[in-house]
Amino acid sequence: MHPRLLKTFLAVARTSNITRASEQIHLAQSSVSDQIQTLETELGTALFLRGKAGLNLTPAGEALKAYAEDILNLVDEARAAVDAAAGQAPVSLAIGALETIASAALPRWLARFRDDHPAIDLRLSVAGSGDLARQLDSGDLDVAFCFDRGAPDARFVQRILAKEPLVLIGPPGSPAGPEPGGDLAGLATFRFVATEPGCIYRHLFEQAFADAGVTTPKLAAEVGSIRAIARLVAAGTGLALVPRLAVEDVLRRGDVVELPWPGRAHSTSLIATWRRRRVQPPALKLLLSAVADSAVRSADAHPRREAPFPS
């Protein structure tokens, strides 16, 4: 089983579609079909069945999938080990990040790394947490920066770079807001603006109330980005609970204000995560070390203080 055939097989298995798989691995559709047929002939069994939703794995295909992932991971690790032993470190890194982290944290974290290692090219992709995980697993990304969901994935290694406080924001000068010293049950009577289900920000919002045994507040709106949340909060649509990093600029400008959070303060971990492997590429080691140092310096240089409740 040639790794090339296994890569094509996994692309079809993940997309359930020849066309999408061909786009993902940059091959003609006819080449993808031919490679799947070659692999099925070699193994002597069908790997896919056509269904209403696309191509579905047969039991034999399901059995092959896990082995194909392990084989391709080992091929990548072997190549990295040989490169490291020969002193031929990779000259590029594919980085993924949530939009908030990409715009608010990565520029200052990566600046010194670019100065110290100008020969290493960096390619940045911005995506949601689910897409980042899929791209890490497929090998399209070397490392991703996101917020921790608190559910470890055995495929990946993660490193905490910083603790990011969650802040409650509301419109400036609004008389409607939680009273200082109030409780979460009272806060839950207000309407909130949140991202869509499945997004890490929505998870953090719901978890903050679930941890206190309080029913999640009703939503005034579901939107697709933190920037949209900030604009709706500024317009008085509702309150929001988000990582401070995501709204530092609008807080500074006074577009929104930070309100006191009743009870225990909540935070989330900003993490770097990468695929688990026997040999870590030298360029990735350098990047992780540089980013960790930059994150510590940023935290020391910019202490976080909670703003008072507006009068």
C-alpha positions, 0 to 999 in steps of 0.5 A: 500500500503506497502512502500516495494511495492511502493519502487519497483514500483518507481524503475520500473517507473524510469528504465522502466525495470524489470532487471534494477529495480531489480539490483537497489533495490537488488531483484530477477527479479521474486520478482520485478514482483510479487510485481508489480502484488501484487500492481496492484491487490490491486489497481485494475488496471494496472500500466505499459504497455509494449512498444518498449522502455520498461515498460511505466506508465499507467495514473493510474501509473502516478497518483500513482508515485507522491504519492508513492514518498511522502509516502516514503519520509514521511516514511524516515522522520518518521524514522529519527524523531523517531531515533532523539527522541530516541537518536539513530542517524544514524551511516553512511552517503552516500555522493555524489560529482562531481569528481573535488570536491571529489578529490580537496575539500572534503578530506580537508573538511572531515578530521576534521569531521572524527576526531571529529565524528569517529563513523559516517561512510562515504560512497562517490560516485562520479558521474555527476550532473544528477546522483547525483540528481537522487540518492538524490531523490531515497534516495541512497544519504544523501547529494551531493556536486556539482556546482550550475546550477542556476535552483532551484529544489523544491525537494531539499534544497541547501547551498552555501559553496563557490564561485568558480571563472571560469578561462580561461586556455591555453597552456603555451607559446602559441602565440595564445590567447586573447589580454589583454583588448579584448572583448568576441566577439574576444575571441569567435573566438578561439576554445575551449575544453569543456565537453559533453552537459548536464554536469555542466561544459559545462553549465557554459562555454555556460552560460558565453558567453550567458550572454554577448549575444555572440555566443558560440565559436566553439569546438575543442573537446568534452571530458568526464572529466576536466582532459582530458580538461586540457591535451588537452589544454596543448597540444594546442588543444584549450582554456577552461573555467573551475572552478579554483578548477578543474585545480589548480594542473595543473596551479601550475605545469605550464602544463597550464596557466591562461589567462585574461578573457575579461569583467566581471569575472564569478564564480559559487557556490559550493553547498551542496544539500540534499532532503527536509524533515521535520526532518534532520538526526542529522548526516547530520546536523553535517556534513553540519556544519563541511563542512561549517566551513571547506569551510570558513577556506579554502577560508580564508587560500587560497585567489585567485589571477588572474595570469598575461597574459603570455608574 
